[in-house]
Amino acid sequence: MTDRAAPPVAFRLVLAAVAAVALVVAVLAGLARLGWSVGTVRAVASHGPLFALGFLGTVISLERAVAMSRRWVWLVPTASAAGVVALLMEIPSPVPAVFSLAAATGLIIVFVVAYRYQPELHLLVMGTGAVCWLLAAAGLVFEVPRPGWVPAMAGFLVLTIVGERLELSRLVGVGAGARALLLAGVTLVGGGAAVGLIESPAGARLAGAGLLVCAGWLGTNDVARRTIRIPGVTRYMAVALLIGYLWLAAAGVLWGATGLNPGQLSYDAAIHALFLGFVISMVFAHAPVIVPALTGVSLPYNRAFWAPLALLHVSLGVRITGDLAGWIDGRMWGGLFNAFAIALFAATAVTSAVVARIREPAPRTKARVAAEPAETRI
Amino acid sequence: MTTPITITESVYEALGTVIDPEIGLPITDLGLVADVTVDGSTVGVDLVPTTPVCPLGEYLAGVVRQRLSALPGIEHVTVSINRMDKWTPERLSAHARDVLGIMR
């Protein structure tokens, strides 16, 4: 089927802007939670859902909409973005979470459709991630106490990324043993997401075991181990990915050991090893490719991208050391520099895009040509 | 004067400069180019994504369109992303296999 009815680039930019606002508010809410004075921040209580479901749910579903290029798929990021707007406008619960639930349902349908065309394991893994999004949103709709829905939020992001990496790992081949290990990890993460809604510590421990297995699988099978030899943006991406896998393993250990107890400092360490160390490192890795694909804005790689990546991981190390050692200053300053790392990355990206535009002022016709969506047949 | 044969050659040459940033190899080596048609000054390129849910195809299509539009003798470029066609590792070139360290 040919579908050339993709929405205009301006619509993509609006959705991307809503996702960016969700990230900014989530980061400010995180700083407020750490004890920094950042003025009046809305949605402090929704710091986690705003980051994992609002920001990343919108971005991930936007990626699928761009890839599939079918008009109905655009309802998914639109619903997710509507949930962000509802939350920021302080529309009472459960309305924002219901939008997120609708988006998750839509994303599951996307994977069912994709699987019909290509019945591949990586689509099943990513689809399981979408089911985890549904579970997390359901937990919010039915007001399951925190952190019951946290393993489901983690499952959404981890399984989405694991599925994407599995897909690329087909380049170098994945053996039967590696597939079995991967399926064990996915089952544990998915099982932890479901169990967590009923019995939070047990779900967190189960998911923690799954995170550890997934980290082991990624660390040994990911194509990034080979592409790290290729200089430039390819090496930058590979390094960001491989460091992220170390944090994923650390998160697995912390989740398994603590069962995620929000009353302890180790909770902050367990959560942010995953959502900053692993997830944000993945975002930093893929931004030079994904931003142009989603927005049509060229974002050429340059060596400056290494600075926010290094700052993120060093400051996260300080924060988590502070959490685990009861060193409150280290926790607070580490957290502040985590936010600076994200801000520095955003500034580097904007500068890169502007400098590229100045150095190579493309003729208007060429610019239109580059932004024009490709024809899609599916 | 630019002949059809030289246009076809220059199209393939230009496609070989489009790099998949994540893998660091040209899309021609990765087997992402399924078909190229040259009809006068009109060029059509069919790309095959490695999966139907990856947005990278859109990024690569943009780069392909830019590179080909800059070639002399080409006035119109159409890039299609064909998700009906399934990518398999057999599409990798010998060069890609060498760089990725895949046993043949």
Contacts between the chains, C-beta under 8 A, distances in Angstrom:
chain1	res1	chain2	res2	distance
A	63	B	53	7.7
A	63	B	54	7.9
A	63	B	55	4.5
A	64	B	53	5.3
A	64	B	55	7.6
A	66	B	55	4.2
A	66	B	58	5.2
A	67	B	49	7.3
A	67	B	52	6.7
A	67	B	53	5.0
A	67	B	54	5.5
A	67	B	55	4.4
A	67	B	57	6.5
A	67	B	58	7.0
A	68	B	52	6.6
A	68	B	53	6.7
A	68	B	83	7.9
A	69	B	58	7.9
A	69	B	81	7.6
A	110	B	53	7.2
A	111	B	53	7.3
A	114	B	51	7.8
A	114	B	52	4.8
A	114	B	53	5.2
A	117	B	52	5.8
A	117	B	83	6.7
A	117	B	84	7.2
A	118	B	51	6.9
A	118	B	52	5.9
A	118	B	86	5.9
A	120	B	51	7.1
A	122	B	51	6.5
A	123	B	51	7.1
A	123	B	53	6.9
A	126	B	53	6.8
A	164	B	54	7.6
A	167	B	50	6.1
A	167	B	51	4.9
A	167	B	54	7.2
A	168	B	22	6.9
A	168	B	23	7.5
A	168	B	50	7.1
A	170	B	50	7.2
A	170	B	89	5.7
A	171	B	23	6.8
A	171	B	30	7.7
A	171	B	50	8.0
A	171	B	89	6.2
A	171	B	92	6.9
A	171	B	96	7.9
A	171	B	100	6.1
A	171	B	102	7.7
A	172	B	100	5.6
A	172	B	101	7.4
A	172	B	102	5.6
A	173	B	89	6.7
A	173	B	102	6.9
A	223	B	23	7.0
A	223	B	100	7.1
A	226	B	100	5.3
A	226	B	101	5.6
A	227	B	22	7.1
A	227	B	23	5.8
A	227	B	24	5.6
A	227	B	100	7.8
A	230	B	23	7.9
A	230	B	24	3.4
A	230	B	25	7.9
A	230	B	99	7.4
A	232	B	24	7.2
A	233	B	21	4.7
A	233	B	24	7.9
A	234	B	21	6.3
A	234	B	22	6.7
A	234	B	23	6.8
A	234	B	24	3.4
A	235	B	24	8.0
A	237	B	21	7.0
A	237	B	22	5.8
A	286	B	22	7.9
A	288	B	21	6.6
A	289	B	21	5.3
A	289	B	22	6.5
A	289	B	56	6.1
A	289	B	59	5.8
A	290	B	55	6.6
A	290	B	56	8.0
A	290	B	59	7.9
A	292	B	59	5.1
A	292	B	62	6.8
A	293	B	55	4.2
A	293	B	56	6.1
A	293	B	58	4.7
A	293	B	59	3.9
A	293	B	62	7.9
A	294	B	55	6.5
A	296	B	62	7.3
A	301	B	21	7.2
A	362	B	66	7.8
A	366	B	66	6.3
A	366	B	69	6.2
A	366	B	70	7.5
A	369	B	65	5.2
A	369	B	66	6.4
A	369	B	69	5.3
A	369	B	77	7.3
A	370	B	62	4.6
A	370	B	63	7.8
A	370	B	65	6.3
A	370	B	66	5.0
A	371	B	62	7.0
A	372	B	62	7.8
A	372	B	65	7.0
A	373	B	58	6.7
A	374	B	47	7.4
A	374	B	57	7.0
A	374	B	58	6.0
A	374	B	61	3.6
A	374	B	62	7.7
A	374	B	65	7.8
A	374	B	79	4.9
A	374	B	80	6.3
A	374	B	81	4.8
A	375	B	78	6.8
A	375	B	79	7.2
A	375	B	80	4.3
A	375	B	81	7.0
A	376	B	80	7.3
A	376	B	81	5.0
A	376	B	83	6.5
A	377	B	80	6.3
A	377	B	81	7.2
A	377	B	82	4.8
A	377	B	83	6.2
A	377	B	84	5.4
A	378	B	52	6.1
A	378	B	83	4.0
A	378	B	84	6.3
